[in-house]
């Protein structure tokens, strides 16, 4: 599997009876934002702190230039 960035949300599920081994690589940044449109949520992670927001709560910030 490969997921280019930026990408749509994705997940992996083991539907078999044996163990699933998944090797993952990529950047491990201190700050990350992920959008889950099906759930209507946005996740913001800064270090070990994780916050989840409803997309309907979003407000505009300043003028668009």
N, C-alpha and C positions, 0 to 999 in steps of 0.2 A: 504494500500500500504506500502511496505517496500523497501528501497533502501540501500543495503549494501555498505560499503566503502572499497576500492575504487569502484566506480560504473561507468556505462556508463551515458551520459547525459540523462535527463528525464524531462518531464513536465506533468502538469495536466491541463485538459481542461474540463469545465462544458458544456456538450452537452444537459443538461436538461433545463426545463423552470424555475425551482425553484432555489433558492440560493444554492451554494455549500459551505459546512462548512468543512474546512480542518485543522486539528490540526497537527502542525509540531513540532518535537523535534530534538535535536541534539546539537552538539557543535557550538559555535559561536566564532570562532577564529579571531584574528586580521589580519591574512594573509590567502588568499585562492587562489588556481589556479584551473580553470576549462577548460576542452578542449571540443570543439564542433566540432567533426570531419565532420559532415554533412555540416556545414557552413564553415569549414576550418579556424576556429578561436580559439584563446585561450584568456581567461579572467584572469587577475591578479588583485586581490583586496588586498589593504593594508590599513586598517582602512576604511576611507570613500572614498579613492581614488580608482577608477576603471579604468583599461586600457584594451583595446581589441587589439589583434594582429592577423595578418594573419599568419597561420601556414607556408605558403610558405616563409615568411621572417625569419624563424628560422635559426640560425647559430650554428655550433658546438662550444663548449667552452672547450678548453684545450684537452689534450690527454685522451683517454679512457683507464682506468687502469683495 
